């Protein structure tokens, strides 16, 4: 991605020095000699960063800064001056400058400032993209289900979205806990702020603290640079902590401090950092039992469950299955660029099956059926439920008996999906519900050659 800088200074030597320096660094740089010229070229150049002098003929740099913040708020502005004046520095920072540099300029300091601006700008862009992309499917009206238990959840989402209180979402694996968390966030007043999701079981225990709170360079082996944690990236948005019931007591103590004091320490740092992010936690484990057994902190439990949302498993709301299946099939049709409808016998089979994997299993089943079906109608046979129907509690994803190991069931299922896909990894990823890198790791782990 092209990086653009606009230099504004009435001193020709400074313009030429900075212009040459940035050009040699591969940055698309332009220079003008006045604030008025900068404003006239702002829209045309569309810079990522502006470096402006303060004292110039005509409009000064602070007036320019104010107008840039108004007309192009996404542009970072660095103020430069030959006069080290505290009043001017304070005014510049209050007006929205990201840095205040005193001449004569140190090019190393400028490089650090510019690199920080580009790095943080990239994070903002990504977060904005993710927020916009993720918001679409998560309005309350788009959540599917008219079961009384789900209606109560919708009402609770609408109520809790108006506050910033902590929320605990509970439900079996695959019930859609993250969807509920996203619905809360994207229906709140902070919907434009980041939504940051972390699966606590997907991060090794020794790295979880660094993942959430960040670390400083040299804090541990491999920490070659400062790194911002997920709490810092969440800003004033929402951080979603999935599978909180599987975390260690040591980590729970650190999270409790965040909830109590609204501050945290990056690994290797002695300076606390503030957080205003709302915390939504989720688990499939019975936290009350874990508290009694001493495996989950009682004080953290009560801090998290200010509002408690329990999602019923799919088998307890079978009346929702037809509408949910049609919704998920339409979603899969858009992703796979093909359409089909469910035969009446297939719909009955979906309603009769026990769905131990809940909505996630239903979605994967429909994606698989759509990908492998040959016609415009998905039949009961296309669903591949087979012997699983009516025996969901004792069978695995491929109808495997309960005394088989999870590893062997996983390997057989992956091989079966690949075989039916003609070893097409892209289609297999869709059916299995995993990313391409994740599939490659699974193939390596199970020594499956494709």
C-alpha positions, 0 to 999 in steps of 0.5 A, spaced: 500 500 500 502 506 498 504 511 503 503 518 502 506 524 506 505 532 505 510 536 508 508 544 509 514 548 511 516 555 508 523 553 509 525 551 502 531 547 505 527 543 510 522 541 504 528 539 500 531 535 505 525 531 508 522 530 501 529 527 499 529 523 505 522 520 504 523 519 497 529 514 498 525 511 504 520 509 498 514 514 501 510 518 496 512 525 499 509 532 496 511 538 499 508 545 499 510 552 502 504 554 505 498 552 509 493 555 504 497 551 498 496 545 503 489 545 504 488 546 496 492 540 495 489 536 501 483 532 497 488 531 491 494 528 494 489 524 500 495 524 504 496 519 510 500 524 514 502 531 514 508 534 517 507 542 518 511 548 520 507 552 525 510 559 524 509 561 516 506 567 512 499 567 512 495 561 515 499 558 521 500 551 522 495 550 528 490 554 524 492 549 518 491 543 523 484 545 526 482 545 518 485 538 517 482 535 523 475 538 520 476 536 513 480 530 513 480 527 520 483 521 518 490 524 516 495 524 522 498 531 523 505 532 526 507 539 528 514 542 527 517 548 530 523 552 531 521 555 537 520 550 543 514 553 546 510 549 551 504 553 550 504 552 543 506 544 544 500 544 548 495 547 543 498 543 538 496 536 542 490 538 544 488 540 537 489 533 535 496 533 533 500 526 534 507 529 535 510 535 536 517 536 534 522 541 535 527 544 530 533 542 528 529 536 526 532 529 528 531 524 522 531 518 526 526 521 531 522 523 524 522 516 522 520 513 528 514 518 528 512 516 521 513 509 522 508 509 528 503 513 525 503 508 519 503 502 524 497 505 528 493 508 522 493 500 519 490 498 525 485 503 525 483 501 518 483 494 519 479 495 526 474 499 522 474 494 516 472 489 521 467 493 525 463 494 518 464 487 515 462 484 522 456 489 523 452 487 517 449 480 520 448 481 527 442 486 528 437 483 533 432 482 527 437 478 523 438 473 529 434 467 527 429 463 532 422 464 535 423 460 541 421 463 547 428 462 550 431 466 544 425 471 544 428 472 552 435 473 549 433 478 544 430 482 549 436 482 554 440 484 548 436 490 547 437 492 554 444 490 555 446 494 549 444 500 552 449 499 558 457 498 558 456 492 563 460 486 563 456 480 560 457 472 561 454 468 555 453 461 557 451 455 552 454 449 549 459 449 544 456 451 537 450 455 540 452 461 537 455 465 543 460 469 539 454 471 535 450 474 541 456 478 543 457 481 537 449 482 537 450 486 543 456 490 541 453 492 534 447 494 537 450 499 542 452 506 542 459 504 541 458 500 535 463 504 531 468 502 536 472 495 535 470 488 537 475 484 538 474 476 540 479 472 543 478 464 544 482 463 550 483 456 549 486 457 542 492 461 545 497 457 549 497 459 557 504 462 557 502 467 551 495 469 553 497 474 558 501 477 552 496 476 547 491 480 551 495 485 555 501 486 550 508 486 552 515 490 551 521 489 547 525 484 551 520 482 556 521 474 554 525 470 549 522 472 542 519 479 544 523 483 539 519 489 539 513 492 543 506 489 542 499 492 543 495 487 546 487 486 545 485 490 550 489 496 548 486 494 541 479 494 543 479 501 545 472 503 548 469 498 544 468 490 546 473 485 548 470 478 547 473 472 551 471 466 549 472 459 553 473 463 560 472 457 564 478 454 561 483 459 564 488 458 569 487 461 576 493 466 575 490 469 569 483 469 572 487 474 578 490 478 572 483 479 569 479 480 575 484 486 576 482 489 569 475 489 571 476 492 578 481 497 576 480 498 569 487 498 568 493 493 566 500 492 565 503 489 559 508 484 560 515 487 562 512 494 563 511 497 570 507 502 567 499 501 568 495 502 562 487 504 562 482 500 558 475 502 557 473 496 553 466 492 555 468 485 557 463 480 554 465 473 556 463 466 554 463 459 556 460 452 555 463 450 562 459 450 569 462 455 572 458 454 579 461 447 579 468 450 578 467 455 583 466 450 588 472 445 586 476 451 587 478 452 579 475 458 578 475 465 582 468 466 585 470 474 585 471 474 578 465 469 577 460 475 580 464 480 576 463 477 569 456 475 570 453 482 572 448 480 566 447 472 565 445 470 558 444 462 557 443 460 550 439 453 549 441 448 545 438 447 539 435 440 541 431 444 546 428 449 540 427 444 535 421 449 532 427 453 530 430 448 526 426 449 519 427 457 519 434 456 522 436 451 516 433 456 511 437 462 513 444 458 514 443 455 507 441 461 504 448 464 507 452 458 504 449 459 497 452 466 497 458 463 499 459 458 494 455 461 489 450 456 488 443 455 490 439 449 492 433 448 497 431 442 502 427 437 500 421 435 505 424 429 507 431 432 508 428 438 513 424 432 517 431 429 518 434 435 520 428 436 525 429 429 528 437 429 529 439 431 536 445 436 534 450 435 539 454 440 535 448 445 535 448 451 530 455 450 528 454 443 526 447 444 523 451 450 519 457 445 517 452 440 515 448 444 510 455 447 507 457 440 506 450 438 503 450 444 498 457 443 496 457 436 494 449 435 492 448 435 484 442 438 483 437 444 486 434 440 491 438 437 497 436 430 499 436 427 506 442 422 503 445 429 501 445 431 509 450 425 510 447 424 517 446 417 516 446 413 523 447 419 527 440 421 527 437 419 533 443 417 536 447 424 537 449 423 544 453 416 542 456 418 535 461 422 533 461 427 526 462 420 522 457 416 526 463 413 530 462 409 536 463 413 542 469 408 544 474 411 539 479 416 540 477 424 538 484 424 534 481 418 530 474 420 529 477 427 526 482 424 522 477 419 518 472 425 518 477 430 514 479 424 510 472 423 508 470 430 506 477 431 502 475 424 498 468 427 497 470 434 495 475 430 490 481 433 494 479 440 493 482 444 499 477 450 498 471 446 498 473 442 504 475 448 508 468 450 507 465 444 509 469 443 515 469 450 517 476 451 518 481 456 515 486 454 509 492 454 514 488 450 519 486 445 514 494 444 512 496 444 520 490 438 521 493 434 515 500 435 517 498 432 524 494 426 521 499 425 516 494 426 511 497 427 504 493 430 499 
